Amino acid sequence: MIQNLDQLKLNFDTDSLWLVNVLLAIIMLGVALDIKISDFKNLFKKPKILLVGVVLQFLIVPLVTLILIYILKPQASLALGLLMVAACPGGNVSNFMTKLAKGNTALSVSLTAFATAMALFMTPINLAIWANFYQPTAEILKEVNLNPLKVLEIVVLILGIPLIVGMLIRHFKPKIATTASKILKPVSILILVIFIAGAFYDNFDIFIMHIHHAFYLVVLLNAVLFMVGFQTAKYLKLSYENQKTLSIETGIQNSGLGLLLVFLFFSDLGGMALVVAFWSVWDIFSGLLLAYFWSRKDKRNKQKNVIA
């Protein structure tokens, strides 16, 4: 079964992956247009929150993933796909979701920036370390030959450039930033959804035949990570705003980066590609759904307070 699964070839090339990252960069630009320099100054006065976010991202996420793998015992390539997702930094689309959820957008952007920069080293290290804790994945993981320059290119594209440009526009041209943000964010999200729908359509037969291998793994892990991030922040008595932010940052991973690394370095593991590709679809759906739920909840609470 695993041999047939790993013979899968998704209709998704490297150019398509770069387009996804460009779209995510545009989303990041839309979010950055609302960020002020003072937001970061206030954030660095509370380094505890940043530390919690980084620990969640690079320790708790892979640990929870490994525990789930030991419980469910999936095929080795599927397990390695989950560990690849866990080794990636938080996705910058989480910044948009955090804003929609009325969370701490400055914290979200800062955590994405920290995590993405650390991913230059932590992604290959985490994948190698955690995959070797599970014998089936240790057997198929010989070595991780990730090219730091390729990862750096992705970092600059999806985070560095849009973040700097967006904040500069916000600082020097606040009126333009406000107007552009209102247009850019919904349009870029719509384009991303259309692109993902097209990629799903191109691989529809493959997903229908094999998605049952990955569906429950991805959905369960994603839900658990959302809950772990939220409950950790709640246990540490962080604000409700920061609880929502850390939940989203913990549950949303940069699967665009993960999928690119799979195709570049693990092209013979179709099961691994299936997990990461489905995660790229699912966590956007689940993240937006969760953010919309919190947004509606906050709106209802405000209405109740006004009436009271």
Secondary structure, 3 states (H helix, E strand, C coil): CHHHHCCCCCCCCHHHHHHHHHHHHHHHHHHHCCCCHHHHHHHCCCHHHHHHHHHHHHHHHHHHHHHHHHHHCCCHHHHHHHHHHHHCCECCHHHHHHHHCCCCHHHHHHHHHHHHHHHHHHHHHHHHHHHCCCHHHHHHCCCCCCCHHHHHHHHHHHHHHHHHHHHHHHHHCHHHHHHHHHHHHHHHHHHHHHHHHHHHHHCHHHHHHHHHHHHHHHHHHHHHHHHHHHHHHHHCCCCHHHHHHHHHHHHCECHHHHHHHHHHHCCCCHHHHHHHHHHHHHHHHHHHHHHHHHHHHHHHHHHHHHHC
